[in-house]
Structures are given as structure tokens and as C-alpha cells.
Amino acid sequence: MSEEQKPDLKTSSNNLPPKLIVVGVGASAGGLEALQSLLSNMPTDIGMALVVAQHLSPSYKSMMTELLEKESTISVVTATDNAPMQPNKVYICPPNTNIEITANDRIRLLSYPEGRHTTPRPSVDMLFESIAEHKNDFAIGVVLSGTGTDGSRGIRAIKGENGFGIVQDPNDAKYDGMPNSAINSGHVDLILQATEIGHELKNIIHFPRNTGIDNDGTMPRETYHGIIKQLKARCNVDFSLYKENTILRRIERRMTSLKIHHSSDYLAHLKENKDEITYLFNDMLIGVTSFFRDPRAFENLQRELTNYIQNKNNKSLRFWCVACSTGEEPYTLAIILTEILGDSIDDYKIQIFATDIDKNSINFARQAVYPETALNFIPRSIKNKYFVLNSDQYEVIKPIKSKVIFSVHDVNNDPPFLRLDLITCRNLMIYFTVELQRQLLPTFHYALNPKGLLMLGQSESIGVFQEQYRPLSKTGKIYETLFVGKQLPPERTSNRGISLSTNNIQDLKPVLTSQHNRNKVDAELSEIIANTLREYVLPNAILLNENQDIIFTQGDNVLLVRPTGLPSNNIFKNLHPQLSIDLRSAFHNIHNGQKTADTGYQSFNLNGNNVWVKLVLLSIKRDGPLGSLTLIFSQIEQPENIPLLTTDKQESSNQAIALEQQRLLAKTKEQLQNVIEELETSNEEMQSMNEELQSSNEELQSSNEELETTNEELQSTNEELQTAYAELRMAYEEREHQRNELDGLKAELQHSNTLLHEAERSAKMGSWFWDIPSRKLEWSNGCYELFGLDKEVFHPSYEAFIGLASGEYRSRLENQLTNLLHNKAVQPFIFEALDVNRNITIMSLEAVVSFNDLKQATRVMGTIRDITSTVMKEKEQVVYKDTITYLLNNTLTASFVLDIDKLQIEYINAAFQKLLGYSEVVINALADEKLFTLFNTKDAITFKSIIDKVSKSKVGDCFPGKYAIKPKDSNDFINVYANHTVYELHDETGLPRKMLVTLFASQ
């Protein structure tokens, strides 16, 4: 395909504005890194709008927009409510809100008050579902790093609307929970690293798309049939009667995922890779469903179902939910039924069959566990009554689950469930061709009880089967079954599907090509002849089915009348009554094997005119849901057009009357003979059938009693086993859960103890606990190490603790502990103690006391820290500073002390004041950048470099330098030589904090 022929998602027909493609991006833990990787590699001309739902704390002020803006190649903004979306822009959802899009490409933010939420916000599922609803095949979902399952349901919705699903490679994600959950749902097209997603999005836009079969630049029909055959052979499902556009979109999406440009190459890939057939099959089965989907329709269903149950003469209810997907709809039916029956529900035997051809969806539905987003549109009363919170998801309660029976079932091939009261088949037939729909509706009619209910989707109808169904609710698409005449089992087309092999198709190609023009001329001439015959020779036609119901009429037929009462399409109720007897006789001849029959001319008054009428019947044998058909043409002639009436009027009139009487007499004899034969045959058959039925009835009654007994016993046993198994499984799972939790807590405790021990060791500290009522004292490992004591030998007590203090500090320590109990202690408390080697150590003690309601101390928790080295350093530093200060005050060399952190001179000696003329007050005011006004530009840089060197040096290092300093009240500079060394260190870091500078003027 040439570049000019490649369809482009960004363009649209009829010169309409290009439709905006919206990419929903969902992330949680680790999402910032993934988003930075994604946006830093995004093409600048991507032409899409990206909406990001990143789980955030509701109380945390997010800086995500600012952080991503630094990395992104396209604009990044914080989303605002009702803001229009634009291409090449990223919209970040603010904290504590959910974000959606609207039909006119605007953003909608949903804020929530502070409170407990079972799922994080913003919800990725809600964002994806809104994009799927409004953008259809212009929707793309991207799931990045995160924990949990958010996004899996939403990406399924996007796929259901022919959108595209992309997931970050779990090996590339910091947290693989959300990516793995989306992948396990089976609704993902591409698994990529975050850095690759941007370029792949651009590839998706420009990838060629098929728009039909056997058109220029589209998929050849033999290739299409080959793909359908592969699916049928591998998955045992025939998609040949599904709408071709639906199948094409699924095939095209798989080709885009695999970067395969030609459909023939994709067919070859299918034959070589069996897994690809599974992926394509899963794509075909994506269904969009939800609880109480279209609430108004379910309100109508609840009303009609209530009336149906009130008029039902037994306590058995059997429902069938066709194409149930992940189970929301059958559980909705169970909830509605529970609401209708109330306390009397135990009096009914309820079975709700829920079927689908997707095994994965059925397995998911059986679990009956759904995320909070699946319940967003359910009334709170229903949610609280029929769902229980399980971790961060909701589970359907057991009484509702027990009413639904799930099964894998192909409604197009497998036999239906019978004796049903309700069938729901919503939004399935929209994917079927008319032929397949006409096979399915008679199947439902056969499966339903008289006056049973059928519920279809909002875009579906019963078509030509008005005689089988009566509408009860047009808005809810709810119908009641009708039975006119005998109820026939549904017919299935035996030769449906694809019968031509690829070779046969190839053989037909030359013939079709060579005869194309000739066939076109023949078709035009045939159409001219048919139209002329229809207009002048046989202008009126009636088409009947096997039940003798009118299913189609052509022309303005004056012989048809509309009866009073309930509407009916039966031919005998809609035809002029004078023709009924002869028409029945003609039908008898047709049923006996004749291909044509007629009623002969009859004379009667029609609209005030005497006319002669004849009906001609033709039998049409046909396979399919409509079965055999009968076509009726009517001929209406004026008396002058009848040959016998064109001669002498008197003679011809008498002759005509005689001939007409003879014809009527012969017709009556023929009809009477037919009736006698039919009655005799029917009588013999009825007599034989009666004897067989009596015998069969006795046997069936006996078998039925035995089966009823056995069934009751089995049902009772099965219920007991199920209950026991459920209880056993629940107990086992609970025990396993508790064991896992215990192991986890144990591991966490061990890890915490290890961290605490390492922290105490590095900080030279220990913690202790004193229970006042029991006078029990407990030490951490750090306390034993501080005093060099053996944990196995030394047992801490109040007295032993006091005894560790040296000399006079024992009484001080005891007073400190006493003051702690009376809430009078001053902290921290410094004391000297003796270690195991009788060495003096300096300790710092701090504690927190817990009091009861009577303000009595109940327990004390505290820490002990060895501060010996800190105290000694402080003493050494004081001595060092005192010595330096003494020397500075008595030296003739100009000196000053600089605070490195503040860039402020905090001390100058007398020699400095004499040399430069600055007082200590004036020099102290030159802080921060003002300090460098003492130097020219070049020397300021030199002085800064010296400060940097000293800040990284150790005590004893000296750095000489030469620069010029500006004296007070002078524009001239004095050149000086200077030495720079560490004067004071930080207590915490041990790094230089202050610098000593000695200087003297140079010549």
C-alpha cells in the first residue's frame, strides 16, 4: 500500500475537523519515574491529548506537574474542571479528585470530601471508562507502575470500544501490580518499556487501517475467510455470521500490535503461531457490562417481572442471561428478584443461568469480587445490602451468588435452556448479521414459557418476529412471548458459514472477472422485466410463513382487511372472508406436495363493484429460520374481461350462472372430500398416539417419582457437602491467612529489631522500659552494649540500674527517676557511670512517663546515650578556642574569625581594627554577599575559593593566600598576605564551621 493510500487516525472524511485522540495514563507507586521516562521520550508532534490519573495522597500538596514539566517534551498542566483538551498537551489530575472526559472533549473533575476511601484516587478505571464511552476507537489506555488492580477494568472497556491497550513491561516497572493485573485480564495489545511508549503511540496513529473486504486497498475476502476458519478450527466458534466490520476492527488491531501491514502476512502468522489465535479470539470476546447498566431499562424490567410473578401459577423461576461477560448482569437480575420477592424468596425455586463463550470471563464472574469503581452507579442502599467489603474490593453476598449458575455456552451452536421465564440478551445481536439474528430469536421463543419475557439491548429489536413477541416496554426493550398455532422447535442453518476453500475461490476469480460486464447488463434487463411484471401483471403479492402468518406484502392489496380486537398477521384473519374457504383448499393442495395452486375465479361485491377474484399460491422451499414460505398473488378482473361474459348478455349470463354453480358444487365436493380424508387420517393417528401416550405416561410417572426422590436426596447431600466444603475451605483459608500474617509480622518484627539494634549501635545508645506496678525493668541490646554487660548474666533491675552510676551520681540518678514519676524532672539528665571495666563514661538519660486517669505513673520508656566523646570534644574545643582567643588578643598580627555558613565575620582583634579601621559592629554587618565588598572582583573570587578549601579540610590544615582588602573610608586597597585555618567544627557533622584568618600588610 502506498503512503497516499494509508488511512490516518488524525484525518477524517468530508473535510471534517480531525477527531482528537485521547490517551488515558494510569499509575500508582513508582509512577513518577515511569511518567518521567514516558514524557521525556514523547515525540513533540504526537497529536494526542494525554490525561494522567496518578494515585496521590488526598492531603498532600502535589508537585507532580512541576516535576514532569522539567522532563517532558510537550506541555504539562494541572487539569481544571471543564477545560477543553488540546493535542500535544498532558493533563495531570489534582489530588483527592477523580478525572473523566466528556463528549465534547472537555475535562470533568469530581471532588470528594475528606474521609475513608476503599480505593485510591484518582481512579484509573473511571478515567479509562469515560474515555472508552466518548472516544470509542480513538481511545488509548496506558497502565504504568503501581500496586493493586486499578486500570484493569478500564482498559477492558477501552478494548470493548475498539480502542488500544498498552502496559508498561512489569520488568521495567518499579511496582508490577497494576501492569500484571492488566496483562492477566487478557485485554492488552502492547507490553513496552516506558521509554518506548511515546514513539509507539505515534506509530499507532499512522498505521494503515482496513475499512472493508474486497475493496481497493483492503482485505481480500479469501484472506478474511481464512482467518475465520483458523478461529473456528482452534476455538470451535464460528464468526462467519458476525458483522464483518466488527471482525475487521479486531483483526486490524492485532495487526497494528504486531506491526504487520498485509492481511495475507497476518494469516500466515496465525497459521504458524497458535497463541496469536488465542489473542485474536480474546479480542473478539470483549464485552462491556456493568451493574444495573441502563437503570431505566431495569426499572421497567422490575415492573414487568413483578406482574409476571404475580400471575404465575407455580413457585419456580428460571432465567437465562445470555453473554453475561464478567457477571454483573446476572447478579443484577438476582438482586432485582430478591427485591421483588422479599421475605417470600425462600418459597421459590430460583435458577439464573449465566452463559458466555469466554471462559476467562466466566471464571471471573464466579468469584463475584469487583472493584469499587464497578459499583459507582449503584444506589448506596443496594451496595450496603448486597455487597460486603473484602480488602479493597467488594464481594457479592452468598445468598445472591447461590442463585446464579455460570456456564461456558455458545448460544449460536449449543442447545438452549428450556422452560424459561426470562431471557436477557443485551448488546450481543448488534454484532450479528441479520441471518444470525433470525436464527437466534426463534431459539429464544422456543426456550421461553408462554408469556415469558425477553429483554434486549437498547440498539436491538425483534425484527420480523412480531407474531412471536409482543412489546411490553419500548424504552426498556422488553417483550412478551406469543404462541399462534403450534410451537415449532428452532431451525438452525446446516450449511451456514464458509464452505468455499481458498482453491475454489482462486478458480472462480477469472470467470468472475471475464463475465463481470455481461452479468451487469443481464442483471439490469432482468430487473426491468421484474419491475414491469410487478407493476402491470401481478401488482399484489403476500408472503406467508409456515404458520400462515403474513411476513411481507407488496402493492396496495384491497383484499386485505384489518380485523378488530388484538392485532394478528394470520392470513385468514386479514383476508376477505369470502375467499377463506377456497384458500384453505388451495393450502391443502400445497401441503400435499403441489408447487402451485389456485382458488379459481369467484364473483363478489368489492367496494360496491362486482368483480371476479382468483388467488394463485406458489410454494417456496427455503432453509433458515423462516422455513418454507408461500407466495400469494391476487388477480382481480372486471366482468367484461371474463370470456364467458363477453357474448350475448342474457344467454351468457345464464350460462355463467350455471357454470359458476357447477364450479362451486365441484369445489364443495372436493373440499368435503379433503376434510373427510384429513379427519380419518387424524382420527387414526390420534387413536394410535393416545395409546402410546397412555403407556408412556404411566412409565414417565413412575420414573418421575423415582427421579424426584433421588433428586431430593442428591440435592440435600450436595447442599450439605457444599456447606461443609465451604466452611472447611473458609477455615483453611482463614488459618492460612493468619499464618501468613503471623509470618509476615514475625519477619517485620525481626527486621525492625535488627534495624533498631544497628541504629542503637551506630548512635551509641540504648532504650529501656520500666513498668511501675511490677517494678520490672527491661533493656534493649543497646543498653547492654553501652555498659559492656552480658545479657545472659546481668539482669536489669531498679537497684542495679542505680548502682551503675558512679559516686555522687547515684543519688542524683535516683532523684531524677523519682522526679520523673512526679512529672518534675528536667531533661536530659547527664551523669557519670562505670562500665564493666570500671571506666568512667558520661551518659545522657531521657524518658517519657505514662500516667493513668488518677495521674499516677504507670510506666516509663526512655533512652540512654553515651556522650563521652561528644563531651570530651566540646572540652577540647573550648580549650582550643580559649587558647586561640588569648593569642589573638595579644598578637600584633591582624586576625579575624569567619562563620563559613553565614559568610559573616564575627570576631576581629585590635590589630585588625588598627590596620583596616573597621569596628566590630561595622564588620559584623557585612554578612553574606556584602562580605565580598571588602575585595575587588578578582580577589573576591580568590577569597571564595579559599573558603571552599577550608570548608572541606581538617584541623591543622593551613591555606596561605594573597589579596587586597579595602580599608574603611578609603577607595584604595591594602595588599595583604594571609593564612587560613579551621577555627571551629560542627557538633553534628564534624565539618569546619568557622575559619581563622591571620594577615599582615605587604609592601
Beta strands, then each sheet from edge to edge (+ up, - down):
strand 1: 21-27
strand 2: 48-54
strand 3: 75-78
strand 4: 89-92
strand 5: 97-101
strand 6: 107-111
strand 7: 139-143
strand 8: 164-168
strand 9: 190-192
strand 10: 316-321
strand 11: 349-356
strand 12: 369-371
strand 13: 387-390
strand 14: 393-396
strand 15: 404-408
strand 16: 420-425
strand 17: 448-456
strand 18: 469-473
strand 19: 478-481
strand 20: 541-544
strand 21: 550-554
strand 22: 596-598
strand 23: 602-606
strand 24: 609-620
strand 25: 629-637
strand 26: 765-771
strand 27: 776-779
strand 28: 829-834
strand 29: 840-851
strand 30: 857-866
strand 31: 894-899
strand 32: 904-908
strand 33: 958-965
strand 34: 974-985
strand 35: 992-1001
sheet 1: 3+ 4+ 2+ 1+ 7+ 8+ 9+
sheet 2: 5+ 6-
sheet 3: 15+ 11+ 10+ 16+ 17+ 19- 18+
sheet 4: 12+ 14- 13+
sheet 5: 21+ 20- 25+ 24- 22+
sheet 6: 21+ 20- 25+ 24- 23+
sheet 7: 27+ 26- 30+ 29- 28+
sheet 8: 32+ 31- 35+ 34- 33+
end
